[in-house]
Amino acid sequence: MTEGAPKVFHRLALAALLGLALGAGTTGVWAGQDAPRPADSPRAMAPVDVTGYWVSVVTEDWRWRMMTPPKGDYASVPLNPEGRKAADQWDQARDESTGQACRAYGVGGLMRMPMRVHITWADDFTLKIETDAGKQTRLLNFRERDIKPGPKTWQGRSVASWEGGGVLVRRPAAEETRLGRLSDVPDRSRAPLQWGNLKVVTTGMRSGYLRKNGVPYGENALVTEYFDRHPGPGGAEWFVVTTVIEDPQYLAEPFVTSSHFRREPDGSKMRPTGCEVDRPIPAAGTR
């Protein structure tokens, strides 16, 4: 069964419900603005701010994300027969001895890792994501022509674009209570919300793992991600990245996941580590 499949459709439903069109006059938001930006640059036109320090919050699929599951545990991943065969042949020692230890940290599995990330603008047309787990760097290019040809890498070549954009005026908490939707913040802090999302399409990656125990995706896979910002209780800020992986080589159907990140005030808790994969937890009945 595909993980979180219904979630990939929530963006279209939200846009239809709100009836908001893309606002040509939407102003961008970014951290540390110190000079005017080109009016037509993706940085200036950003409908939401995804920059800053974030920590992954693992609220689902704990046994597949926080630990290395035993070989052959690919429950909920829609592998085809070739995919199951490849997963059953996983050899952790071989990966480590052949310089393949980062296969679990490639673009197909990286955002599922328990980790912290730092997102910044490398320039007005390129977002950069740096992770402490695996010390990986992703470049999300809004201009495809800026992507230089070259050998396949763990993070591939990512083309980014903004989808939607506008301002949602929120009802007073008292009215939400009357309508049966209990408010999670007081009236005085219910400011209008910006909405919109970041879409990222990645190709040109090296083959890697969807999970740390060798569940595979191929080098010709298509990885599509949607980064959605939203508020949380107590003034917290979150983003959710919904990932859709299409891979006819190893998957019988698209594999869909949703991963949650909460904003942190600074990078003091970043702990850069290499591509480390713990030994698998023992399978039932093997202890």
Buried (B, 14 or more C-beta within 10 A) or exposed (E): EBBBBEBBEBBEEBBEEEEBEBBEEBEBBBEEEEEEBEEEBBBBBBBBBBBBBBBBEBEEBEEBBEBBBBBBBBEEBBBBEBBBEBBEEBEBEEBEEEEBBBBBBBBBBBBBBEBBBBBBBEBBBBBBBBBBBBEBBBBBBBBEEEBEEEEBBBBBBBBBEBBBBBBEEBBEBEEBEEEEEEBEBEEEEBEEBBBBBBBBBBBBBBBBBBBBBBBBBBBBBBBBBBBBBEBBEEEEBBBBBBBBBBBEBBBBEBBBBBBBBBBBEEEEEBEEEEBEBEEBBEEEEEE
